[in-house]
Amino acid sequence: MQSSLFSPAFAVWNQRQVLQQKRDRLQALFHAVNDPDSLTLSQWVHLYAAVLEFKPDLVLELGRNVGNSTCAFTEAANQIGECRVVSLCRSTNWQESTQARVSQIVPAEWFQPLDARVADILQVEAKALLGNSQRVLVLWDAHGFDVAEYMLGSLMPLLKDRQHIVLVHDITDLRYHAGQESYGDKPLWRAGNDDVYSDHTVRVVLGHLSSAVEQAIALVDFTSRNHLPLHSADESFYSELSQEQNNVLRDLLGDELFSRNAHWFWFSLNETNESALIHFPKFTSPELDRHLNKPASSSHLNTDQLNAEVALLKSTIAGMESSKFWKIRLLWLKLKKLLGIHQT
Ligand SMILES: C[S@@+](CC[C@H](N)C(=O)[O-])C[C@H]1O[C@@H](n2cnc3c(N)ncnc32)[C@H](O)[C@@H]1O
């Protein structure tokens, strides 16, 4: 279903002249990043065109890794001006290697719109992150239920009153990519983020969506509860452009830069009535969890953080065991045993 808010296919179509002029530059940046398994060059073009077309004042990138989307977004932000790119990731690949390779192609000022932070997304306060931006394009490309809870429970309520679109990577539209229906000889997908089968062959199929990452479930859940359209970029490319338009794009850009295969979806709360009641999941930051003296969910903690957590719990237990209450309780249990009392 075509949206009046945004169309992935028309973004590329409308920006085709710029894309043609930028062909060599995009190719050079793509090779400098050198991580084609995470994002193809044609997907770079989708993201780049999306920014040129939507003209956000803030691009928020959740999940950078080596930095394909980071680079495509920063190139676009330089092009449109008045646009910041805030990129959150726990990976240091960008700082340690990609940035140096990209620097050989671009001038130093190119990096100005980019704020590439090494951080745990769950620890970043959403309000401060959005600042006073009015028009936001989010790329949701960090996997897992924890980030999904942050995205849907912490960011979405704040995006509701701003113009925004959220692009979600790593979800395929089976209506245009048949062949993923078979289980093959693989077991059921049981949550996880394609880390067990790195060839992405263990997938969950939900209606026409196929994915190997947890956020697909959270996304379908959220958009279903809120009766929100969940748009398929594959559908946009395969159904909104005429054959003639497709041929023009292929002639202008070539097969490497133009492909209809997107493997991403998008949605926006701007497509609901302003007065509509939106249901958001509860998100509690691990920081707040700690303040409330509850052990934080361990799935996003690294080894150092886990060790610190274990040490804290051990000292709490030792403190409890040395307390008067604990000693009296142990005496009471001994006495009960001696007297043969069995109820606690
Ligand atoms: C699929 S990669 C991003 C790919 C990138 N967008 C691109 O275009 O190449 C996802 C990244 O998100 C990071 N990530 C996952 N959970 C995170 C979290 N809670 N905080 C920060 N980064 C996280 C992972 O470490 C990984 O580097």
The ligand as a Gaussian input file, in Angstrom:
#p B3LYP/6-31G(d) Opt

LIG

0 1
 C       23.688000      -5.118000      11.822000
 S       24.924000      -4.196000      12.580000
 C       24.729000      -2.597000      11.881000
 C       25.087000      -2.541000      10.433000
 C       25.169000      -1.142000       9.866000
 N       23.942000      -0.407000      10.016000
 C       25.562000      -1.175000       8.410000
 O       24.904000      -0.499000       7.596000
 O       26.526000      -1.857000       8.076000
 C       24.284000      -4.014000      14.213000
 C       25.217000      -3.373000      15.213000
 O       24.438000      -3.019000      16.358000
 C       25.222000      -3.200000      17.502000
 N       24.361000      -3.303000      18.689000
 C       23.459000      -4.269000      19.005000
 N       22.889000      -4.006000      20.193000
 C       23.421000      -2.844000      20.643000
 C       23.247000      -2.059000      21.816000
 N       22.408000      -2.408000      22.791000
 N       23.963000      -0.918000      21.936000
 C       24.842000      -0.548000      20.986000
 N       25.056000      -1.259000      19.855000
 C       24.356000      -2.387000      19.680000
 C       26.020000      -4.457000      17.205000
 O       27.183000      -4.500000      18.006000
 C       26.330000      -4.284000      15.718000
 O       27.572000      -3.639000      15.557000

